[in-house]
Amino acid sequence: MSMKLENVNAWTRCALLTLALSLAGCGGGGESGGASAGSGGVSAAMKSDTSGQITSTPLQAPGIDDDSGLTAQQATSPALDLSSVVPRLNAGDPRNGVYYVYSADGSNGTRQKLGINFDTKSYSLVNSKGSATSGTFSEDPVEPGTYVFASSRIISAVNTARFRITTDAIVGAFPFEKPWSDPVAYEVTPFVAARTFVTAPALLDGDYNRYGISRNSDGSSDSQILPMRISGQGTLLEMCFDFVIYRVESCPPASKRSYSLVASSDFNWTGTNIWSPDDILQFRMARIDGQNVWLSGGYTDTAPNVHVFRVGLKDSTVWPTARYIGSSTDGRWGTNLISTTSATRDSVDAAGTPSTVSQPVNESGNSGPIGIHGLNANGEQKYFVMQNEVLSVVVGARSNPNTQGYIQVGLFKDHGGVDPRNGTYKVFASQRSSSRLTLDFDAGTYRMNEDFDQTSSGTFSADPADPGTYVFSSSRVSGIMNTARFRVAQDAIVGAFPFYVIPTVPFTYAVRPFVAARNFVTSRTELEGAYDVMVASVPAGVTSKIPVNLFRLVIAQDGRNAKICQLVPVTTCEDGSSSPYSVALGITSDSWLLYSGLSNMNFYVAKVGSRRLALYAFIQMYDNNTKVGSYMVAGLRQPSAGIAAWTSFAAHSYSGAGEPGTTLLNASSIATTYVLPNGTTMPFSLALTSVANNAQVKTATDGGGTPYVAIQDGQFMFAMPTSGDSNQMHIGLADR
């Protein structure tokens, strides 16, 4: 479905987020755009929060007692462990210090800094022109951890100028001077303030989603949603400006802007448009509770009538249920409990009027970033929301006059007493690729986003006869026995689902096994190791693009080089039989690419506790260009020294036909009893033989003499015929 958008000019382009319900979204320019169409856009480059100047000054705010020697911190450790980066203020409270302020009124073009002293319970807000306002603050006894600014600027019945603090960052609201007001007036406006910033270029890399608003001197305001990517060790920034919010790798070339990045003074990064050098932007990358957070805003001398505010979070498949506390541009302060299906906002305004609003959360379409979700897609007031268990940001849809120019920023408080297994998992199966499974254990609901923008949803329930097993309720399942089931490990799922087999009307469905995960390696230093890998193909007998169905992948310590050699038998990939590969960033921020000449493969490495799983599912074309299945890549990393590579354990398993079963593994056999859709049972067993130089891998034969290969790491088990036939694949998860 397409939607007509209001007229936009070259600098202000609206983006449309393609949701399952085809909800129009908002977009806009980089820092060189973002004004509403009604204001005529911005004709000059926006240099973010520097007012056209780049200066280098100490990060100190005058007016704060005992602030000598206090500076902002640099996040330069590869591990980014900020627990060791703690400012000292004469041995006072470690939260004391000076923080760069980015506010939703865009006034930080004056480079405001907020000084906080918890020993004296005082604050001072100072801009680069030397203008300051100061006062005291106190903790709200009703909401521990929330502090209230005392200010003569507050004249309302309820003081909603408040803040909460975390490691090296403050999120709250303050009575800033209202831009363009004459006489001067004040309004309580959200802000994010930080004092720890990324200064190492390589640590910038990743896919981000950026939300923001623009405020215009004519009283109008605008919203923006923007996917972007930083790559090349912090040297290249790419943004996608299109009527559809695409992932960066899918962005049409005409809609992509590319900026070369260089470090500037005062913790800034400067981007220059490769094709239009007058298009310049600046930002700082804050490091907040272990997460990169893009912060930019302000105005320029050439465009003083537009003030912008931007916050960017890394794109992620993780979507926890979490409660955040913070402010919004309507002056309300409150909590927002965000789950996979809804967001509930409890807030109060300056008059003391309470409000509770609960709205449905909708995923983006498969063309959009996973971390961008629609909010209230079918309602009159439409928004978009993103979160990362550090910050949540809600922005109004640009196409929606009821919410355009609205932004809400909250700081993580807790998980709201909800099930920590809730969230979105990336699904790997031999039947479909690009699938995502969203589970809400509190509500007992699921949503499976399959490729082709197909979505199925329903409920699931615990099997009372099999504790730890959950059953999908789906109209796609027929038969006496519902074999569509799953079990959960730490950040991972193994199960079977009724995927659609032939994506043409009438659709054909079949229950097939899958592995799903939500926590992936994004740092090269965590890739190192030897992985034993198998590739299952659909339909049976189709030759994979990968040279073999079974191979060993050895990734070097630097995470940049790899070797592939045979799996059975195997030595160390150093015997001359291996093929060299390079490892590069993949098509998403949590994926990787193996390449060697014309041979390449995208893959993910899932983190499940200390274990690592190499996973991928990729589509091929069969039967007159009809997509009827995908290849599934499944591999296990060799355990560290001193840990057994093959142990005995009981597991729940799923056959290539999606039949659930119970399995016993030991050194000589795998014995399974599967339950068929008609309710009967079927035994399956493999006689195992050890492999030289690889204790994690065993060869096997089934009862009919079919040769198999099996791998396990004490928690996960994969077994597959050496032919690579996914219809005979077996996937197991230990009963732990």
Secondary structure, 3 states (H helix, E strand, C coil): CCCCCCCCCCCCCCCCCCECCCCCCCCCCCCCCCCCHHHCCCCCCCCHHHCCCCCCCCCCCCCCCCCCCCCCEEECCCCCCHHHCCCCCCCCCCCCEEEEEEECCCHHHHCCEEEEECCCCEEEEECCCCCEEEEEEEECCCCCCCEEECCCCCCCCCCCCEEEEECCEEEEEEEEECCCCCCCCEEEEEEEEECEEECCHHHHCEEEEEEEEEEECCCCEEEEEEEEEEECCCCEEEEECCCCCCCHHHCCHHHEEEEEEEECCCCCEEEEECCCCCCEEEEEEEEECCEEEEEEEEEECCEEEEEEEEEEEECCCCCCCEEEEEEECCCCEEEEEECCCEEEEEEECCCCCEEEEEEEEEEECCCCCCCCEEECCCCCCCEEEEECCCEEEEEECCCCCCCCCCEEEEEEEECCCCCCCCEEEEEEECCCCCEEEEEECCCCEEEEEECCCEEEEEEEEECCCCCCCEEECCCCCCCCCCCCEEEEECCEEEEEEEEEEECCCCCEEEEEEEEEECCECCCHHHCCEEEEEEEEECCCCCCCCCCCCEEEEEECCCCCEEEEEECCCCCCCCCCCCEEEEEEECCCCCCEEEEECCEEEEEEEEEECCEEEEEEEEECCECCCECCCEEEEEEEECCCCCCCCCCCEEEEEEECCCCEEEEEECCCEEEEEEECCCCCEEEEEEEEEEECCEEEEEEEECCCCCEEEEEECCCEEEEEECCCEHHHCEEEEECC
